[in-house]
Each structure stands twice: as C-alpha cells, then as structure tokens.
Amino acid sequence: MREARTIGFSVLPDEADDLQEVADFYGHGNRSEFLRIAVAEYRARMREEKMQARRAEARRQLGRTLSEEEVRDLVRSALANA
C-alpha cells in the first residue's frame, strides 16, 4: 500500500463551502478522497484531449482517417519500440 503525503493548497473563503459540498457528494465527505477522484477524472479527460489532438494531426498529415486495424498496428509497433 502506498503512503499518503500531505500537500497544501488554498481556496478562497467563499470556495470552501463549494469544495466541501462536492467532497460530501463525490468523496463521502472526505476532501482528500474527492481530490483523488477529481485528479483521476481530469487526467482521463486530459489523455482524451491529447488523443483527439493526435488524431486530428494524423488526419491532417495523411488526408484520411486510419482504420482500427491500422491504429492497432501503430500502437503495437510503438509499444514494441518503447
């Protein structure tokens, strides 16, 4: 099991109630748990946005959309060379 580390961050006084409200709903009242959930959610969104940008760039460069099999082959190749 990983050991938690305490870090600090600030919120404005009028944001504290909002933070607690979402922590109550998503983190069962635990602000640390809410933050872990929020980071995981935004990290997934960030990866999706990056993937969308890469797809758009690939379409621009190739002038077409790759098939699913072409994408799988590229991923396999990239993982093999990593």
C-alpha positions as CSV (number, residue, x, y, z in Angstrom):
1,M,0.0,0.0,0.0
2,R,1.2,3.5,-0.9
3,E,1.7,6.0,1.9
4,A,-0.3,9.2,1.5
5,R,1.6,12.5,1.5
6,T,0.0,15.7,2.7
7,I,0.3,18.7,0.4
8,G,-1.3,22.1,0.8
9,F,-3.4,24.3,-1.4
10,S,-5.5,27.3,-0.9
11,V,-9.1,28.2,-1.7
12,L,-10.9,31.5,-1.3
13,P,-13.2,31.7,1.7
14,D,-16.3,31.6,-0.5
15,E,-15.0,28.5,-2.3
16,A,-14.5,26.4,0.9
17,D,-18.2,25.6,1.2
18,D,-18.3,24.7,-2.5
19,L,-15.3,22.4,-2.0
20,Q,-17.0,20.7,0.9
21,E,-20.2,20.3,-1.0
22,V,-18.6,18.4,-3.8
23,A,-16.4,16.5,-1.4
24,D,-19.5,15.4,0.5
25,F,-21.2,14.2,-2.7
26,Y,-18.2,12.6,-4.5
27,G,-15.8,11.8,-1.7
28,H,-18.3,10.9,1.0
29,G,-17.2,14.0,3.0
30,N,-13.5,13.3,2.6
31,R,-11.8,16.1,0.7
32,S,-8.7,14.0,0.1
33,E,-10.8,11.3,-1.5
34,F,-12.6,13.8,-3.6
35,L,-9.3,15.3,-4.8
36,R,-8.1,11.8,-5.8
37,I,-11.3,11.2,-7.7
38,A,-11.1,14.6,-9.4
39,V,-7.5,14.1,-10.4
40,A,-8.3,10.7,-11.9
41,E,-11.2,12.2,-13.8
42,Y,-9.3,15.2,-15.2
43,R,-6.3,13.0,-16.0
44,A,-8.6,10.8,-18.1
45,R,-10.0,13.9,-19.8
46,M,-6.5,15.3,-20.5
47,R,-5.5,12.0,-22.1
48,E,-8.6,12.0,-24.3
49,E,-7.9,15.6,-25.4
50,K,-4.4,14.7,-26.2
51,M,-5.6,11.7,-28.2
52,Q,-8.1,13.8,-30.1
53,A,-5.4,16.3,-31.0
54,R,-3.1,13.5,-32.2
55,R,-5.9,12.1,-34.3
56,A,-6.6,15.4,-35.8
57,E,-2.9,15.9,-36.6
58,A,-2.8,12.4,-38.2
59,R,-5.8,13.1,-40.3
60,R,-4.3,16.4,-41.4
61,Q,-1.0,14.7,-42.3
62,L,-2.5,11.6,-44.0
63,G,-5.5,13.3,-45.5
64,R,-7.6,10.4,-44.3
65,T,-8.7,8.6,-41.2
66,L,-6.8,5.4,-40.2
67,S,-8.7,2.1,-39.8
68,E,-9.0,0.5,-36.4
69,E,-6.5,-2.2,-37.5
70,E,-4.0,0.4,-38.7
71,V,-4.2,2.1,-35.3
72,R,-3.7,-1.2,-33.5
73,D,-0.7,-1.9,-35.7
74,L,0.8,1.5,-34.9
75,V,0.2,1.1,-31.2
76,R,1.8,-2.4,-31.2
77,S,4.7,-1.0,-33.1
78,A,5.1,1.9,-30.7
79,L,4.9,-0.4,-27.7
80,A,7.4,-2.8,-29.1
81,N,9.9,0.0,-29.7
82,A,9.3,1.6,-26.3
